[in-house]
Amino acid sequence: MRVTFKPLGTAADAKANETILDAARRADAPLGNSCGSVGVCARCRVQVLSGTENLRPPTTIEIRVASQRGFASDERLACQAVVIGDVEVTTGYW
């Protein structure tokens, strides 16, 4: 289960039940996070470029935050999105 961070060109393997944020930390991909992975700050918002089907469905918290903040259909909270297969993501501040 590989998570690739574009355009940084870094990647990391995700372990069982890990989130995109967990993989980002291992890959040294700078993702904002100020809520301690509770899912309320939305600083870890990412756009999924490919592999949407390789993420578990959004959590209740993620659905609420996405609605409140106007996420596009291809955007997820990295701290909430659990990886179950290969995924490629980006964010506006890279």
PyMOL Python script that loads the backbone (N, CA, C, O; Angstrom):
from pymol import cmd

cmd.read_pdbstr("""\
ATOM      1  N   MET A   1       0.846  -1.172   0.000  1.00  0.00           N
ATOM      2  CA  MET A   1       0.000   0.000   0.000  1.00  0.00           C
ATOM      3  C   MET A   1       0.893   1.237   0.000  1.00  0.00           C
ATOM      4  O   MET A   1       1.346   1.697   1.048  1.00  0.00           O
ATOM      5  N   ARG A   2       1.126   1.746  -1.156  1.00  0.00           N
ATOM      6  CA  ARG A   2       2.055   2.868  -1.331  1.00  0.00           C
ATOM      7  C   ARG A   2       1.281   4.176  -1.443  1.00  0.00           C
ATOM      8  O   ARG A   2       0.304   4.270  -2.186  1.00  0.00           O
ATOM      9  N   VAL A   3       1.732   5.191  -0.693  1.00  0.00           N
ATOM     10  CA  VAL A   3       1.163   6.530  -0.788  1.00  0.00           C
ATOM     11  C   VAL A   3       2.227   7.427  -1.406  1.00  0.00           C
ATOM     12  O   VAL A   3       3.328   7.568  -0.875  1.00  0.00           O
ATOM     13  N   THR A   4       1.876   8.034  -2.544  1.00  0.00           N
ATOM     14  CA  THR A   4       2.795   8.900  -3.272  1.00  0.00           C
ATOM     15  C   THR A   4       2.318  10.341  -3.141  1.00  0.00           C
ATOM     16  O   THR A   4       1.127  10.629  -3.262  1.00  0.00           O
ATOM     17  N   PHE A   5       3.262  11.237  -2.892  1.00  0.00           N
ATOM     18  CA  PHE A   5       2.955  12.646  -2.683  1.00  0.00           C
ATOM     19  C   PHE A   5       3.502  13.454  -3.852  1.00  0.00           C
ATOM     20  O   PHE A   5       4.714  13.595  -4.011  1.00  0.00           O
ATOM     21  N   LYS A   6       2.588  13.986  -4.671  1.00  0.00           N
ATOM     22  CA  LYS A   6       2.938  14.756  -5.864  1.00  0.00           C
ATOM     23  C   LYS A   6       2.768  16.236  -5.567  1.00  0.00           C
ATOM     24  O   LYS A   6       1.857  16.573  -4.811  1.00  0.00           O
ATOM     25  N   PRO A   7       3.548  17.116  -6.085  1.00  0.00           N
ATOM     26  CA  PRO A   7       4.706  16.927  -6.937  1.00  0.00           C
ATOM     27  C   PRO A   7       6.010  16.733  -6.161  1.00  0.00           C
ATOM     28  O   PRO A   7       7.094  16.832  -6.737  1.00  0.00           O
ATOM     29  N   LEU A   8       5.911  16.464  -4.882  1.00  0.00           N
ATOM     30  CA  LEU A   8       7.119  16.312  -4.065  1.00  0.00           C
ATOM     31  C   LEU A   8       8.024  15.183  -4.536  1.00  0.00           C
ATOM     32  O   LEU A   8       9.245  15.248  -4.391  1.00  0.00           O
ATOM     33  N   GLY A   9       7.409  14.141  -5.106  1.00  0.00           N
ATOM     34  CA  GLY A   9       8.200  13.004  -5.558  1.00  0.00           C
ATOM     35  C   GLY A   9       8.606  12.074  -4.430  1.00  0.00           C
ATOM     36  O   GLY A   9       9.520  11.264  -4.587  1.00  0.00           O
ATOM     37  N   THR A  10       7.931  12.185  -3.295  1.00  0.00           N
ATOM     38  CA  THR A  10       8.217  11.285  -2.186  1.00  0.00           C
ATOM     39  C   THR A  10       7.076  10.287  -2.042  1.00  0.00           C
ATOM     40  O   THR A  10       5.965  10.518  -2.520  1.00  0.00           O
ATOM     41  N   ALA A  11       7.369   9.180  -1.378  1.00  0.00           N
ATOM     42  CA  ALA A  11       6.359   8.142  -1.178  1.00  0.00           C
ATOM     43  C   ALA A  11       6.717   7.336   0.066  1.00  0.00           C
ATOM     44  O   ALA A  11       7.862   7.342   0.519  1.00  0.00           O
ATOM     45  N   ALA A  12       5.725   6.648   0.605  1.00  0.00           N
ATOM     46  CA  ALA A  12       5.956   5.764   1.747  1.00  0.00           C
ATOM     47  C   ALA A  12       4.927   4.658   1.713  1.00  0.00           C
ATOM     48  O   ALA A  12       3.820   4.838   1.204  1.00  0.00           O
ATOM     49  N   ASP A  13       5.292   3.523   2.252  1.00  0.00           N
ATOM     50  CA  ASP A  13       4.351   2.425   2.385  1.00  0.00           C
ATOM     51  C   ASP A  13       3.525   2.649   3.643  1.00  0.00           C
ATOM     52  O   ASP A  13       4.057   3.010   4.693  1.00  0.00           O
ATOM     53  N   ALA A  14       2.225   2.432   3.527  1.00  0.00           N
ATOM     54  CA  ALA A  14       1.328   2.535   4.673  1.00  0.00           C
ATOM     55  C   ALA A  14       1.159   1.146   5.277  1.00  0.00           C
ATOM     56  O   ALA A  14       1.009   0.157   4.561  1.00  0.00           O
ATOM     57  N   LYS A  15       1.186   1.091   6.581  1.00  0.00           N
ATOM     58  CA  LYS A  15       0.952  -0.158   7.289  1.00  0.00           C
ATOM     59  C   LYS A  15      -0.542  -0.316   7.522  1.00  0.00           C
ATOM     60  O   LYS A  15      -1.309   0.614   7.273  1.00  0.00           O
ATOM     61  N   ALA A  16      -0.962  -1.478   7.994  1.00  0.00           N
ATOM     62  CA  ALA A  16      -2.380  -1.744   8.250  1.00  0.00           C
ATOM     63  C   ALA A  16      -2.972  -0.672   9.160  1.00  0.00           C
ATOM     64  O   ALA A  16      -2.381  -0.309  10.177  1.00  0.00           O
ATOM     65  N   ASN A  17      -4.144  -0.173   8.781  1.00  0.00           N
ATOM     66  CA  ASN A  17      -4.902   0.826   9.543  1.00  0.00           C
ATOM     67  C   ASN A  17      -4.209   2.178   9.682  1.00  0.00           C
ATOM     68  O   ASN A  17      -4.525   2.944  10.592  1.00  0.00           O
ATOM     69  N   GLU A  18      -3.273   2.476   8.792  1.00  0.00           N
ATOM     70  CA  GLU A  18      -2.634   3.787   8.827  1.00  0.00           C
ATOM     71  C   GLU A  18      -3.341   4.758   7.888  1.00  0.00           C
ATOM     72  O   GLU A  18      -3.963   4.364   6.901  1.00  0.00           O
ATOM     73  N   THR A  19      -3.225   6.023   8.223  1.00  0.00           N
ATOM     74  CA  THR A  19      -3.824   7.086   7.424  1.00  0.00           C
ATOM     75  C   THR A  19      -2.803   7.659   6.444  1.00  0.00           C
ATOM     76  O   THR A  19      -1.614   7.347   6.500  1.00  0.00           O
ATOM     77  N   ILE A  20      -3.296   8.492   5.560  1.00  0.00           N
ATOM     78  CA  ILE A  20      -2.405   9.215   4.646  1.00  0.00           C
ATOM     79  C   ILE A  20      -1.420  10.052   5.457  1.00  0.00           C
ATOM     80  O   ILE A  20      -0.247  10.148   5.097  1.00  0.00           O
ATOM     81  N   LEU A  21      -1.884  10.657   6.544  1.00  0.00           N
ATOM     82  CA  LEU A  21      -1.000  11.469   7.379  1.00  0.00           C
ATOM     83  C   LEU A  21       0.128  10.643   7.991  1.00  0.00           C
ATOM     84  O   LEU A  21       1.265  11.108   8.060  1.00  0.00           O
ATOM     85  N   ASP A  22      -0.171   9.444   8.427  1.00  0.00           N
ATOM     86  CA  ASP A  22       0.873   8.560   8.955  1.00  0.00           C
ATOM     87  C   ASP A  22       1.952   8.317   7.903  1.00  0.00           C
ATOM     88  O   ASP A  22       3.145   8.390   8.196  1.00  0.00           O
ATOM     89  N   ALA A  23       1.522   8.028   6.680  1.00  0.00           N
ATOM     90  CA  ALA A  23       2.471   7.785   5.588  1.00  0.00           C
ATOM     91  C   ALA A  23       3.233   9.057   5.238  1.00  0.00           C
ATOM     92  O   ALA A  23       4.420   8.998   4.918  1.00  0.00           O
ATOM     93  N   ALA A  24       2.560  10.209   5.294  1.00  0.00           N
ATOM     94  CA  ALA A  24       3.216  11.482   4.988  1.00  0.00           C
ATOM     95  C   ALA A  24       4.363  11.752   5.959  1.00  0.00           C
ATOM     96  O   ALA A  24       5.431  12.219   5.562  1.00  0.00           O
ATOM     97  N   ARG A  25       4.133  11.458   7.203  1.00  0.00           N
ATOM     98  CA  ARG A  25       5.193  11.663   8.201  1.00  0.00           C
ATOM     99  C   ARG A  25       6.397  10.775   7.900  1.00  0.00           C
ATOM    100  O   ARG A  25       7.542  11.211   8.021  1.00  0.00           O
ATOM    101  N   ARG A  26       6.139   9.545   7.513  1.00  0.00           N
ATOM    102  CA  ARG A  26       7.225   8.621   7.193  1.00  0.00           C
ATOM    103  C   ARG A  26       7.976   9.062   5.931  1.00  0.00           C
ATOM    104  O   ARG A  26       9.178   8.832   5.804  1.00  0.00           O
ATOM    105  N   ALA A  27       7.260   9.693   5.010  1.00  0.00           N
ATOM    106  CA  ALA A  27       7.858  10.141   3.743  1.00  0.00           C
ATOM    107  C   ALA A  27       8.452  11.544   3.839  1.00  0.00           C
ATOM    108  O   ALA A  27       8.972  12.069   2.854  1.00  0.00           O
ATOM    109  N   ASP A  28       8.377  12.147   5.012  1.00  0.00           N
ATOM    110  CA  ASP A  28       8.823  13.533   5.198  1.00  0.00           C
ATOM    111  C   ASP A  28       8.087  14.497   4.274  1.00  0.00           C
ATOM    112  O   ASP A  28       8.660  15.481   3.807  1.00  0.00           O
ATOM    113  N   ALA A  29       6.820  14.210   4.016  1.00  0.00           N
ATOM    114  CA  ALA A  29       5.977  15.096   3.217  1.00  0.00           C
ATOM    115  C   ALA A  29       5.281  16.051   4.186  1.00  0.00           C
ATOM    116  O   ALA A  29       4.507  15.604   5.033  1.00  0.00           O
ATOM    117  N   PRO A  30       5.537  17.345   4.083  1.00  0.00           N
ATOM    118  CA  PRO A  30       4.985  18.295   5.044  1.00  0.00           C
ATOM    119  C   PRO A  30       3.483  18.497   4.878  1.00  0.00           C
ATOM    120  O   PRO A  30       3.030  19.144   3.934  1.00  0.00           O
ATOM    121  N   LEU A  31       2.732  17.942   5.795  1.00  0.00           N
ATOM    122  CA  LEU A  31       1.282  18.131   5.817  1.00  0.00           C
ATOM    123  C   LEU A  31       0.918  18.850   7.108  1.00  0.00           C
ATOM    124  O   LEU A  31       1.346  18.454   8.192  1.00  0.00           O
ATOM    125  N   GLY A  32       0.125  19.909   6.982  1.00  0.00           N
ATOM    126  CA  GLY A  32      -0.315  20.632   8.158  1.00  0.00           C
ATOM    127  C   GLY A  32      -1.179  19.742   9.043  1.00  0.00           C
ATOM    128  O   GLY A  32      -1.893  18.866   8.555  1.00  0.00           O
ATOM    129  N   ASN A  33      -1.105  19.978  10.346  1.00  0.00           N
ATOM    130  CA  ASN A  33      -1.934  19.236  11.295  1.00  0.00           C
ATOM    131  C   ASN A  33      -1.790  19.908  12.648  1.00  0.00           C
ATOM    132  O   ASN A  33      -0.712  19.898  13.243  1.00  0.00           O
ATOM    133  N   SER A  34      -2.875  20.491  13.130  1.00  0.00           N
ATOM    134  CA  SER A  34      -2.793  21.153  14.427  1.00  0.00           C
ATOM    135  C   SER A  34      -3.802  20.612  15.434  1.00  0.00           C
ATOM    136  O   SER A  34      -3.830  21.069  16.577  1.00  0.00           O
ATOM    137  N   CYS A  35      -4.628  19.651  15.035  1.00  0.00           N
ATOM    138  CA  CYS A  35      -5.663  19.143  15.939  1.00  0.00           C
ATOM    139  C   CYS A  35      -5.296  17.787  16.539  1.00  0.00           C
ATOM    140  O   CYS A  35      -6.113  17.171  17.225  1.00  0.00           O
ATOM    141  N   GLY A  36      -4.088  17.325  16.287  1.00  0.00           N
ATOM    142  CA  GLY A  36      -3.682  16.032  16.838  1.00  0.00           C
ATOM    143  C   GLY A  36      -4.374  14.867  16.174  1.00  0.00           C
ATOM    144  O   GLY A  36      -4.592  13.834  16.808  1.00  0.00           O
ATOM    145  N   SER A  37      -4.722  15.010  14.911  1.00  0.00           N
ATOM    146  CA  SER A  37      -5.391  13.967  14.108  1.00  0.00           C
ATOM    147  C   SER A  37      -6.813  13.668  14.547  1.00  0.00           C
ATOM    148  O   SER A  37      -7.324  12.572  14.317  1.00  0.00           O
ATOM    149  N   VAL A  38      -7.448  14.643  15.177  1.00  0.00           N
ATOM    150  CA  VAL A  38      -8.849  14.492  15.574  1.00  0.00           C
ATOM    151  C   VAL A  38      -9.766  14.706  14.369  1.00  0.00           C
ATOM    152  O   VAL A  38     -10.883  14.190  14.331  1.00  0.00           O
ATOM    153  N   GLY A  39      -9.285  15.469  13.390  1.00  0.00           N
ATOM    154  CA  GLY A  39     -10.049  15.673  12.167  1.00  0.00           C
ATOM    155  C   GLY A  39     -10.850  16.949  12.129  1.00  0.00           C
ATOM    156  O   GLY A  39     -11.782  17.054  11.332  1.00  0.00           O
ATOM    157  N   VAL A  40     -10.527  17.928  12.959  1.00  0.00           N
ATOM    158  CA  VAL A  40     -11.330  19.141  12.989  1.00  0.00           C
ATOM    159  C   VAL A  40     -10.658  20.386  12.423  1.00  0.00           C
ATOM    160  O   VAL A  40     -11.344  21.354  12.093  1.00  0.00           O
ATOM    161  N   CYS A  41      -9.322  20.383  12.301  1.00  0.00           N
ATOM    162  CA  CYS A  41      -8.647  21.597  11.829  1.00  0.00           C
ATOM    163  C   CYS A  41      -8.631  21.706  10.306  1.00  0.00           C
ATOM    164  O   CYS A  41      -8.567  22.811   9.768  1.00  0.00           O
ATOM    165  N   ALA A  42      -8.689  20.590   9.617  1.00  0.00           N
ATOM    166  CA  ALA A  42      -8.682  20.513   8.144  1.00  0.00           C
ATOM    167  C   ALA A  42      -7.375  21.002   7.517  1.00  0.00           C
ATOM    168  O   ALA A  42      -7.326  21.224   6.308  1.00  0.00           O
ATOM    169  N   ARG A  43      -6.330  21.172   8.304  1.00  0.00           N
ATOM    170  CA  ARG A  43      -5.044  21.595   7.748  1.00  0.00           C
ATOM    171  C   ARG A  43      -4.390  20.491   6.934  1.00  0.00           C
ATOM    172  O   ARG A  43      -3.502  20.768   6.127  1.00  0.00           O
ATOM    173  N   CYS A  44      -4.809  19.245   7.128  1.00  0.00           N
ATOM    174  CA  CYS A  44      -4.212  18.121   6.400  1.00  0.00           C
ATOM    175  C   CYS A  44      -5.018  17.749   5.149  1.00  0.00           C
ATOM    176  O   CYS A  44      -4.869  16.651   4.613  1.00  0.00           O
ATOM    177  N   ARG A  45      -5.845  18.645   4.702  1.00  0.00           N
ATOM    178  CA  ARG A  45      -6.677  18.426   3.506  1.00  0.00           C
ATOM    179  C   ARG A  45      -5.799  18.104   2.306  1.00  0.00           C
ATOM    180  O   ARG A  45      -4.851  18.830   2.006  1.00  0.00           O
ATOM    181  N   VAL A  46      -6.122  17.012   1.622  1.00  0.00           N
ATOM    182  CA  VAL A  46      -5.390  16.616   0.422  1.00  0.00           C
ATOM    183  C   VAL A  46      -6.362  16.342  -0.716  1.00  0.00           C
ATOM    184  O   VAL A  46      -7.533  16.035  -0.495  1.00  0.00           O
ATOM    185  N   GLN A  47      -5.856  16.457  -1.925  1.00  0.00           N
ATOM    186  CA  GLN A  47      -6.611  16.077  -3.111  1.00  0.00           C
ATOM    187  C   GLN A  47      -6.105  14.710  -3.538  1.00  0.00           C
ATOM    188  O   GLN A  47      -4.901  14.510  -3.697  1.00  0.00           O
ATOM    189  N   VAL A  48      -7.014  13.776  -3.722  1.00  0.00           N
ATOM    190  CA  VAL A  48      -6.645  12.429  -4.150  1.00  0.00           C
ATOM    191  C   VAL A  48      -6.577  12.429  -5.676  1.00  0.00           C
ATOM    192  O   VAL A  48      -7.589  12.609  -6.354  1.00  0.00           O
ATOM    193  N   LEU A  49      -5.367  12.225  -6.204  1.00  0.00           N
ATOM    194  CA  LEU A  49      -5.154  12.223  -7.650  1.00  0.00           C
ATOM    195  C   LEU A  49      -5.496  10.872  -8.264  1.00  0.00           C
ATOM    196  O   LEU A  49      -6.011  10.802  -9.380  1.00  0.00           O
ATOM    197  N   SER A  50      -5.211   9.810  -7.535  1.00  0.00           N
ATOM    198  CA  SER A  50      -5.576   8.468  -7.987  1.00  0.00           C
ATOM    199  C   SER A  50      -5.642   7.548  -6.782  1.00  0.00           C
ATOM    200  O   SER A  50      -4.978   7.772  -5.770  1.00  0.00           O
ATOM    201  N   GLY A  51      -6.455   6.507  -6.909  1.00  0.00           N
ATOM    202  CA  GLY A  51      -6.581   5.523  -5.843  1.00  0.00           C
ATOM    203  C   GLY A  51      -7.670   5.812  -4.829  1.00  0.00           C
ATOM    204  O   GLY A  51      -7.628   5.292  -3.714  1.00  0.00           O
ATOM    205  N   THR A  52      -8.635   6.625  -5.191  1.00  0.00           N
ATOM    206  CA  THR A  52      -9.737   6.928  -4.272  1.00  0.00           C
ATOM    207  C   THR A  52     -10.365   5.651  -3.735  1.00  0.00           C
ATOM    208  O   THR A  52     -10.757   5.587  -2.570  1.00  0.00           O
ATOM    209  N   GLU A  53     -10.460   4.642  -4.581  1.00  0.00           N
ATOM    210  CA  GLU A  53     -11.048   3.362  -4.182  1.00  0.00           C
ATOM    211  C   GLU A  53     -10.173   2.617  -3.178  1.00  0.00           C
ATOM    212  O   GLU A  53     -10.609   1.635  -2.577  1.00  0.00           O
ATOM    213  N   ASN A  54      -8.950   3.080  -3.000  1.00  0.00           N
ATOM    214  CA  ASN A  54      -8.017   2.448  -2.072  1.00  0.00           C
ATOM    215  C   ASN A  54      -7.949   3.155  -0.722  1.00  0.00           C
ATOM    216  O   ASN A  54      -6.982   3.014   0.026  1.00  0.00           O
ATOM    217  N   LEU A  55      -8.999   3.916  -0.430  1.00  0.00           N
ATOM    218  CA  LEU A  55      -9.146   4.559   0.876  1.00  0.00           C
ATOM    219  C   LEU A  55     -10.460   4.088   1.486  1.00  0.00           C
ATOM    220  O   LEU A  55     -11.451   3.904   0.780  1.00  0.00           O
ATOM    221  N   ARG A  56     -10.462   3.898   2.788  1.00  0.00           N
ATOM    222  CA  ARG A  56     -11.717   3.556   3.454  1.00  0.00           C
ATOM    223  C   ARG A  56     -12.678   4.728   3.315  1.00  0.00           C
ATOM    224  O   ARG A  56     -12.241   5.864   3.128  1.00  0.00           O
ATOM    225  N   PRO A  57     -13.981   4.469   3.403  1.00  0.00           N
ATOM    226  CA  PRO A  57     -14.958   5.562   3.303  1.00  0.00           C
ATOM    227  C   PRO A  57     -14.711   6.625   4.375  1.00  0.00           C
ATOM    228  O   PRO A  57     -14.166   6.327   5.438  1.00  0.00           O
ATOM    229  N   PRO A  58     -15.114   7.865   4.090  1.00  0.00           N
ATOM    230  CA  PRO A  58     -14.917   8.948   5.053  1.00  0.00           C
ATOM    231  C   PRO A  58     -15.590   8.657   6.400  1.00  0.00           C
ATOM    232  O   PRO A  58     -16.659   8.051   6.466  1.00  0.00           O
ATOM    233  N   THR A  59     -14.928   9.107   7.465  1.00  0.00           N
ATOM    234  CA  THR A  59     -15.493   8.980   8.807  1.00  0.00           C
ATOM    235  C   THR A  59     -16.601  10.021   8.984  1.00  0.00           C
ATOM    236  O   THR A  59     -16.731  10.941   8.176  1.00  0.00           O
ATOM    237  N   THR A  60     -17.378   9.872  10.020  1.00  0.00           N
ATOM    238  CA  THR A  60     -18.439  10.840  10.331  1.00  0.00           C
ATOM    239  C   THR A  60     -17.849  12.234  10.517  1.00  0.00           C
ATOM    240  O   THR A  60     -18.394  13.222  10.024  1.00  0.00           O
ATOM    241  N   ILE A  61     -16.733  12.301  11.232  1.00  0.00           N
ATOM    242  CA  ILE A  61     -16.059  13.595  11.435  1.00  0.00           C
ATOM    243  C   ILE A  61     -15.632  14.187  10.104  1.00  0.00           C
ATOM    244  O   ILE A  61     -15.830  15.374   9.848  1.00  0.00           O
ATOM    245  N   GLU A  62     -15.047  13.354   9.261  1.00  0.00           N
ATOM    246  CA  GLU A  62     -14.563  13.837   7.966  1.00  0.00           C
ATOM    247  C   GLU A  62     -15.718  14.341   7.103  1.00  0.00           C
ATOM    248  O   GLU A  62     -15.591  15.370   6.440  1.00  0.00           O
ATOM    249  N   ILE A  63     -16.818  13.639   7.106  1.00  0.00           N
ATOM    250  CA  ILE A  63     -17.988  14.062   6.329  1.00  0.00           C
ATOM    251  C   ILE A  63     -18.475  15.429   6.800  1.00  0.00           C
ATOM    252  O   ILE A  63     -18.779  16.302   5.987  1.00  0.00           O
ATOM    253  N   ARG A  64     -18.546  15.609   8.121  1.00  0.00           N
ATOM    254  CA  ARG A  64     -19.014  16.884   8.678  1.00  0.00           C
ATOM    255  C   ARG A  64     -18.072  18.030   8.323  1.00  0.00           C
ATOM    256  O   ARG A  64     -18.518  19.088   7.879  1.00  0.00           O
ATOM    257  N   VAL A  65     -16.767  17.822   8.518  1.00  0.00           N
ATOM    258  CA  VAL A  65     -15.784  18.867   8.232  1.00  0.00           C
ATOM    259  C   VAL A  65     -15.761  19.189   6.734  1.00  0.00           C
ATOM    260  O   VAL A  65     -15.694  20.358   6.354  1.00  0.00           O
ATOM    261  N   ALA A  66     -15.816  18.171   5.893  1.00  0.00           N
ATOM    262  CA  ALA A  66     -15.820  18.377   4.437  1.00  0.00           C
ATOM    263  C   ALA A  66     -17.022  19.208   4.008  1.00  0.00           C
ATOM    264  O   ALA A  66     -16.905  20.083   3.151  1.00  0.00           O
ATOM    265  N   SER A  67     -18.162  18.937   4.598  1.00  0.00           N
ATOM    266  CA  SER A  67     -19.373  19.687   4.283  1.00  0.00           C
ATOM    267  C   SER A  67     -19.252  21.135   4.742  1.00  0.00           C
ATOM    268  O   SER A  67     -19.586  22.056   3.998  1.00  0.00           O
ATOM    269  N   GLN A  68     -18.779  21.332   5.955  1.00  0.00           N
ATOM    270  CA  GLN A  68     -18.641  22.684   6.510  1.00  0.00           C
ATOM    271  C   GLN A  68     -17.637  23.520   5.735  1.00  0.00           C
ATOM    272  O   GLN A  68     -17.817  24.729   5.592  1.00  0.00           O
ATOM    273  N   ARG A  69     -16.593  22.894   5.237  1.00  0.00           N
ATOM    274  CA  ARG A  69     -15.509  23.630   4.582  1.00  0.00           C
ATOM    275  C   ARG A  69     -15.571  23.575   3.056  1.00  0.00           C
ATOM    276  O   ARG A  69     -14.700  24.124   2.382  1.00  0.00           O
ATOM    277  N   GLY A  70     -16.583  22.924   2.516  1.00  0.00           N
ATOM    278  CA  GLY A  70     -16.773  22.905   1.067  1.00  0.00           C
ATOM    279  C   GLY A  70     -15.744  22.107   0.295  1.00  0.00           C
ATOM    280  O   GLY A  70     -15.284  22.542  -0.761  1.00  0.00           O
ATOM    281  N   PHE A  71     -15.375  20.934   0.815  1.00  0.00           N
ATOM    282  CA  PHE A  71     -14.418  20.078   0.108  1.00  0.00           C
ATOM    283  C   PHE A  71     -14.988  19.643  -1.235  1.00  0.00           C
ATOM    284  O   PHE A  71     -16.192  19.425  -1.369  1.00  0.00           O
ATOM    285  N   ALA A  72     -14.117  19.521  -2.221  1.00  0.00           N
ATOM    286  CA  ALA A  72     -14.486  18.914  -3.504  1.00  0.00           C
ATOM    287  C   ALA A  72     -14.602  17.404  -3.294  1.00  0.00           C
ATOM    288  O   ALA A  72     -14.120  16.881  -2.289  1.00  0.00           O
ATOM    289  N   SER A  73     -15.224  16.716  -4.217  1.00  0.00           N
ATOM    290  CA  SER A  73     -15.444  15.273  -4.076  1.00  0.00           C
ATOM    291  C   SER A  73     -14.148  14.465  -4.034  1.00  0.00           C
ATOM    292  O   SER A  73     -14.143  13.334  -3.549  1.00  0.00           O
ATOM    293  N   ASP A  74     -13.050  15.034  -4.538  1.00  0.00           N
ATOM    294  CA  ASP A  74     -11.777  14.310  -4.536  1.00  0.00           C
ATOM    295  C   ASP A  74     -10.858  14.729  -3.385  1.00  0.00           C
ATOM    296  O   ASP A  74      -9.676  14.385  -3.384  1.00  0.00           O
ATOM    297  N   GLU A  75     -11.390  15.467  -2.408  1.00  0.00           N
ATOM    298  CA  GLU A  75     -10.582  15.916  -1.278  1.00  0.00           C
ATOM    299  C   GLU A  75     -10.904  15.120  -0.018  1.00  0.00           C
ATOM    300  O   GLU A  75     -12.055  14.768   0.241  1.00  0.00           O
ATOM    301  N   ARG A  76      -9.858  14.848   0.758  1.00  0.00           N
ATOM    302  CA  ARG A  76      -9.998  14.075   1.998  1.00  0.00           C
ATOM    303  C   ARG A  76      -9.130  14.690   3.086  1.00  0.00           C
ATOM    304  O   ARG A  76      -8.204  15.450   2.803  1.00  0.00           O
ATOM    305  N   LEU A  77      -9.438  14.356   4.321  1.00  0.00           N
ATOM    306  CA  LEU A  77      -8.582  14.706   5.449  1.00  0.00           C
ATOM    307  C   LEU A  77      -7.548  13.596   5.589  1.00  0.00           C
ATOM    308  O   LEU A  77      -7.904  12.437   5.799  1.00  0.00           O
ATOM    309  N   ALA A  78      -6.280  13.944   5.473  1.00  0.00           N
ATOM    310  CA  ALA A  78      -5.225  12.939   5.534  1.00  0.00           C
ATOM    311  C   ALA A  78      -5.191  12.222   6.876  1.00  0.00           C
ATOM    312  O   ALA A  78      -4.784  11.063   6.948  1.00  0.00           O
ATOM    313  N   CYS A  79      -5.613  12.899   7.941  1.00  0.00           N
ATOM    314  CA  CYS A  79      -5.580  12.279   9.270  1.00  0.00           C
ATOM    315  C   CYS A  79      -6.714  11.289   9.482  1.00  0.00           C
ATOM    316  O   CYS A  79      -6.698  10.527  10.448  1.00  0.00           O
ATOM    317  N   GLN A  80      -7.688  11.293   8.597  1.00  0.00           N
ATOM    318  CA  GLN A  80      -8.847  10.417   8.734  1.00  0.00           C
ATOM    319  C   GLN A  80      -8.911   9.345   7.655  1.00  0.00           C
ATOM    320  O   GLN A  80      -9.534   8.304   7.861  1.00  0.00           O
ATOM    321  N   ALA A  81      -8.279   9.579   6.509  1.00  0.00           N
ATOM    322  CA  ALA A  81      -8.352   8.678   5.361  1.00  0.00           C
ATOM    323  C   ALA A  81      -7.416   7.484   5.542  1.00  0.00           C
ATOM    324  O   ALA A  81      -6.199   7.615   5.415  1.00  0.00           O
ATOM    325  N   VAL A  82      -7.990   6.328   5.837  1.00  0.00           N
ATOM    326  CA  VAL A  82      -7.211   5.108   6.059  1.00  0.00           C
ATOM    327  C   VAL A  82      -6.909   4.448   4.718  1.00  0.00           C
ATOM    328  O   VAL A  82      -7.800   4.232   3.896  1.00  0.00           O
ATOM    329  N   VAL A  83      -5.638   4.135   4.518  1.00  0.00           N
ATOM    330  CA  VAL A  83      -5.142   3.587   3.258  1.00  0.00           C
ATOM    331  C   VAL A  83      -5.325   2.070   3.220  1.00  0.00           C
ATOM    332  O   VAL A  83      -4.954   1.368   4.161  1.00  0.00           O
ATOM    333  N   ILE A  84      -5.906   1.571   2.116  1.00  0.00           N
ATOM    334  CA  ILE A  84      -6.065   0.123   1.931  1.00  0.00           C
ATOM    335  C   ILE A  84      -5.470  -0.347   0.601  1.00  0.00           C
ATOM    336  O   ILE A  84      -5.625  -1.506   0.218  1.00  0.00           O
ATOM    337  N   GLY A  85      -4.793   0.559  -0.090  1.00  0.00           N
ATOM    338  CA  GLY A  85      -4.151   0.249  -1.367  1.00  0.00           C
ATOM    339  C   GLY A  85      -3.364   1.455  -1.833  1.00  0.00           C
ATOM    340  O   GLY A  85      -3.259   2.441  -1.103  1.00  0.00           O
ATOM    341  N   ASP A  86      -2.811   1.398  -3.028  1.00  0.00           N
ATOM    342  CA  ASP A  86      -1.985   2.488  -3.551  1.00  0.00           C
ATOM    343  C   ASP A  86      -2.807   3.755  -3.778  1.00  0.00           C
ATOM    344  O   ASP A  86      -3.920   3.706  -4.302  1.00  0.00           O
ATOM    345  N   VAL A  87      -2.232   4.894  -3.369  1.00  0.00           N
ATOM    346  CA  VAL A  87      -2.903   6.187  -3.468  1.00  0.00           C
ATOM    347  C   VAL A  87      -1.869   7.237  -3.856  1.00  0.00           C
ATOM    348  O   VAL A  87      -0.704   7.156  -3.466  1.00  0.00           O
ATOM    349  N   GLU A  88      -2.314   8.218  -4.625  1.00  0.00           N
ATOM    350  CA  GLU A  88      -1.473   9.364  -4.986  1.00  0.00           C
ATOM    351  C   GLU A  88      -2.226  10.630  -4.610  1.00  0.00           C
ATOM    352  O   GLU A  88      -3.382  10.809  -4.993  1.00  0.00           O
ATOM    353  N   VAL A  89      -1.563  11.515  -3.854  1.00  0.00           N
ATOM    354  CA  VAL A  89      -2.224  12.731  -3.381  1.00  0.00           C
ATOM    355  C   VAL A  89      -1.365  13.960  -3.599  1.00  0.00           C
ATOM    356  O   VAL A  89      -0.161  13.864  -3.838  1.00  0.00           O
ATOM    357  N   THR A  90      -2.010  15.125  -3.512  1.00  0.00           N
ATOM    358  CA  THR A  90      -1.328  16.415  -3.556  1.00  0.00           C
ATOM    359  C   THR A  90      -2.091  17.375  -2.659  1.00  0.00           C
ATOM    360  O   THR A  90      -3.168  17.054  -2.154  1.00  0.00           O
ATOM    361  N   THR A  91      -1.526  18.544  -2.469  1.00  0.00           N
ATOM    362  CA  THR A  91      -2.203  19.601  -1.745  1.00  0.00           C
ATOM    363  C   THR A  91      -1.777  20.940  -2.325  1.00  0.00           C
ATOM    364  O   THR A  91      -0.721  21.050  -2.946  1.00  0.00           O
ATOM    365  N   GLY A  92      -2.592  21.941  -2.120  1.00  0.00           N
ATOM    366  CA  GLY A  92      -2.345  23.242  -2.727  1.00  0.00           C
ATOM    367  C   GLY A  92      -1.108  23.966  -2.228  1.00  0.00           C
ATOM    368  O   GLY A  92      -0.643  24.892  -2.894  1.00  0.00           O
ATOM    369  N   TYR A  93      -0.562  23.588  -1.094  1.00  0.00           N
ATOM    370  CA  TYR A  93       0.572  24.342  -0.568  1.00  0.00           C
ATOM    371  C   TYR A  93       1.921  23.685  -0.815  1.00  0.00           C
ATOM    372  O   TYR A  93       2.911  24.091  -0.207  1.00  0.00           O
ATOM    373  N   TRP A  94       1.993  22.691  -1.680  1.00  0.00           N
ATOM    374  CA  TRP A  94       3.302  22.138  -2.057  1.00  0.00           C
ATOM    375  C   TRP A  94       3.773  22.876  -3.255  1.00  0.00           C
ATOM    376  O   TRP A  94       4.857  22.594  -3.767  1.00  0.00           O
TER     377      TRP A  94
END
""", "prot")
cmd.dss("prot")
cmd.show_as("cartoon", "prot")
cmd.util.cbc("prot")
cmd.orient("prot")
